[in-house]
Structures are given as C-alpha cells and as structure tokens.
C-alpha cells in the first residue's frame, strides 16, 4: 500500500517536471488526474459552478506557468495544486464581495442623487464645489498615485489587479495608494 502511494507521488512529480519542460501530454494527464479535486475545492469556496470553472481554468494556466518553480520538498503536487486553487478561489470571492459592496455604495449614491431635486440650491452649490475641490486635489498628486487611486476607486480593481495591470510590485501599488490618499487628505483638509 505504501509502495502504491510512493509510486503515485513519484508519477505526479514526474508529470510536473515534464510540464515544466513544456510537455502538453503531461499537462493533459495532470488535468485528468487533478481537475475533479481542484474543481471541488473551488466550488466549496465559491458555491458557484461558473466561478469555480473559471478558477479551475486560471489555476491550470498558473500550473502550466509555475511548474518549473514546484519544489517537491515543500509538499506533494496535489497539495500544491489544491493550495493554488484555494488561494485563487478566495481571491475571487473577495473581489466579488468588494465589487458587490461598491455596487451597493453606487446604488445608495444614485438614490441620493435622485433626491437631489429636493435639495436646496445651497446644497447643490456646495456639492459642486466639493467635487471641484476633489478634482483639483487629484491633479496635484503624482501621475503614479493618481493612476493607482483611479484604478482602485473608479475601476473597482483590487490592489493585486492594479499591480498586474501596471506591471508593478504589489507593495509599490499599496504605497502609492496610501501616500496618495494621505496627500488628498492633507490637500482637502489642511487643518487635520
């Protein structure tokens, strides 16, 4: 029994090594062997078939690209693949939740704007002035800070997605957003 498990492990490691060398047949074999477990893992996190299928596709693309980085000393191939799948599914779930929160906020703002006609002209003027102040403050940020903040708040991208789009390290993107927000705060309310 132990020999069968050891042979199975050796076969999986060999498949990943072949995939690392660009062997499509090995990739197909790995897909046939792992896809059921990986789909189940994604589905348990997301509770949505289409989303789980998307994650499964993303994970296999990731496996194809990261196979050369696989280190058998750090875990079994299936454990590695399940970890990739779980992380990707959690990222997608968080992104979906964040998008839903933003959509709820937009909906609430939209309802507020629908009530705009009921506001006094003073409120309308104050709201327009605030918008102008924010636009002017945004122009005073560095191009990098402005771009990162616009992608985060107007395009609803996660910091990871922004880093990928800008081809920058995640830490750099986080720092740009943080510094830009601090600068905006100082520009908009210098008494703080």
N, C-alpha and C positions, 0 to 999 in steps of 0.2 A: 504494500500500500504506500509506504513512504517512497519507494522507488518510483511509482507512478507519479506522485506529486512532484518529485525532483525532476523527472523527465519532462513533465508538463511545464515546470518553471524554466528549465533549460530551453525548451522549444519556444516559449514566449520571449525569452531573452534573445534567442537567435532571430526570431521574427523582427524584433525591434532593431537589431543590428543590421538586418537586411534592408529594412525600411530606411534606416539612416543612410544606406548606400543607394537609395532610390528605387528599390525593388518593389514594383507595383503589385506583383503577385503576393508578396509577403504582406503588403498592406491590406489586400483583399482578405487574406487568411485571418489577419488580426481583426479586421472589421467583422468577419463572420463569427469569430470567437467572442468578441467583446461587446458588440453592439447591443445585444439584449440587456446585459447587465448595466451598461452605461445609459441606455435609454431609461431603464427603470430608475436609476439614480437621479437622472434629470427630472423625470416625471414626479418622483416623490417630493422634490424641492419645489417644482413649479406648478404641479397639479393642472397641467395644460399640455395636451398632446402636441399641438403645433409648436409651442415654445420648446418643449422637450426635444422635438425633432430638430429644431434649429440649433439648439445647444449641442446635440449629438453631432451634427454636421460640423459645427465650429470646433468641437473637441477633436474630431478626426483630422481636420485641417491642422490643428495645433499638434497632434501626434506626428503627423507627416513632417512638419517643420522642426519639431523638437526631439525627434527620435535620436539624433546624434548626441543630445545632451543627457539622455537617460543613463542613470548610474545604478546598476544592479545592487550595489552596496547600500543604497538608500531605500530600497523596497522592491517588492515584486512588480512586474509590469502591470498587472491588473490593478493593484493598489494605486500605482502611479496614475493610471488612466482614470480610475474612479475619482481620485483627488482632483485631477484636471476637470472632470465633468462636474463634480460637486461645486468647485470654485466658480466655474463658468455659469452654472445654473443660479448660484447665489448672486453673482454679479448681475445677471439678467433680471432676477427678481427685484433686487434693489433698484435697478434702473427703471423697471416698470413701476415700482412703488413711487419713486421720485417723480416720474413723469405724471402719474396719477395725481400726486399732491399738487404739482404745478398746474395741471389742468383744473383741479378744484379751485386753486387760487385765481386762475384766469376767469373761471366761471363766476366766482364771487366778485371779482373786479368788474366783470361785464355787467353783473346785476347792479353794482354800484353805479356804473356809468349809465345804465338805463334809467336810474333815478336822477341823473344829472339835471334833467329839465326841471326838477322840483327844487333844485338848489338856487340860492340867491346868486346874483351876478357877482357879488364879492367872492363867494366860494369858487365860482368859475375862474375869476381872475387869479385868485391865489393858487389854484390848481395849475393853471397855465404857467404862472411864474415859477412854481416848484419844478415843473417839467423842464423849463428853460434852464434853471439853475443846475439840474442834474445833467442835462446835455452839455452845458458849458464845463462842468466839473469833469465829465468823461473825456472831453477834449484835452484836458490838462494832464491826463495820465500818459504814461509811455505807451507807444504803439503795442508792445507786448502785453502790458497789463490790460489795456482796453480790449484787445482781441480775446484774451483769456476770459475776461469778465463777460463780454458779449456772448461768447460761446456757452458759458455756464448759465447765464440768466436769460438770454434771448433765444438760444438754440436748444436749451434744456439738455446739454451734454453733461455727462459725468466728468470728473477730473481725469479719470483714466481715458475716456473717449477724447477729451481735449488733447491730452498728451499724445495719443495716437495720431490725431488729425494734424497737430502741429509738429509731429515728429520730435518731441522734446521729452526729457525725463519727467516722470510724474512729480517728483519733488520740485522741479523748476516751475511747473504749472501751478502747483499748490502755492508756492511762494509768490508768484505773480498775482494770483487772485487775492491772496491775503494782503500783500502790500498795496495792491490797487484799491481794495476795499478800505484799508486804513487811510489811504490818501484821500479817497472820496469822503470819508467821514470827516477828515480834517478840513477839506475844502467846503463841505456843506454846513458844517457846524464848528467853526474855529474856536468857539468858547469851551469845547469839551477838553 
